[in-house]
Amino acid sequence: MREWIPVPGTTKARLLEAAVTEFAARGFDAVGVTEVAAAAGVTVGSLYHHFGSKPALYALVRTDIERRLLDRMEGARAGDADLATTLGVGFDYLVRAGFARLLAEPREGDPVEGFIATHSDLPMRGVLLAAAWRGALLQEDTAAARAALLALA
């Protein structure tokens, strides 16, 4: 078992659950530690005790969601899906799970951008697809955003 997976119902688990919900809905900048702690039913001190800081909590949440996404995308590629289909699989997962806003935020060394770049036939195509990916994740009309993203891919 990975160290960061908490026992269900513990303070740490409730904080992670609240952080996923809050960051996914509003993004890093709009969420305060007080809000995460209140949503988890714990004190702000508990958040700092378990995670050290808001950026550390966010990084843990983001890394977990990225891993879930990449598992799905890598599975699609392993099944010989083309890049457009693979992006569709990832996009659909994020929208259904409510994580689109969370992964639309730029991040240094983003593994999803790395995946797109690795599986693109031209370097500039990978850059454009990664930018389109972020833009599509922020759109309210997810069907139109998905269609535009797949057309680019």
KATA-V204513 format. One record per helix or strand. SS is the DSSP state (@ for helix, = for strand). FROM is the first residue (numbers start at 1). LEN is the number of residues. If there is no record, write none. Layout:
SS;FROM;LEN / SS;FROM;LEN
This chain:
@;11;16 / @;33;8 / @;44;8 / @;54;25 / @;83;15 / @;100;5 / @;111;8 / @;123;15 / @;142;11
